[in-house]
């Protein structure tokens, strides 16, 4: 575990140190907050296992085409890819930010008004046809 007093999070301002626990780990470029450094390192290790597994599978398929099949290469490649997948597995996407909340609310109000106007016009057309 890294020392939280030394590494700034840069989530709210450059001089902010890791004391703003309400911040999300994705907003600070993967520095220390919420295990960001550890998560990035684990992601890179997972990608390494993907590459090693893919290389082993490639060698297996080339050896299969040449006629000297090595089944251990296939098993090793699949195992490395699965292990890399487990290391790189992400949780769900972060919750949407409220950055454009005001614009969204204005847009939703406008859409409601437009929909109500269309419904009134449809009702008038129905009445005129009856």
Steps between C-alpha positions, in 0.01 A plus 500: 500500500632839406522787744187716463674810641750521217301436183247764393178391333460801265127425493383842611813715477876439471569587862236258632632200686317175556239618742210548263348155535191591298699497176495215250823319414445558127516879534859524613683320223540180699726637770478369851141575597281189536790276404545662160870416467442142602207465259702636208787265583264203518347603166844506341589161645170365366583638155841332522330166562268565206801554274690197632189282462437629149861430406475147635181443301665641189795264542256213556310573179824537301627169640162342424527617138858365483386162629680491837222582744581599857180478706667660800540823304125509440420439866764749612367766259139455606602503867699821462219673314248400767733612777559833324124540460445456873766761576361753254136451597340834573208587717214679332543843347514791743175685567429783258636834607272791577710734289225573250206447736350842434511449125342155534216635713432782251505251214265260679255785573511602134437141393203476739349819360551377145338166582203668670454727197501199265242323720273808495527518121413131469202551731378795288531287185299221663229745605482652154467152342218398737 
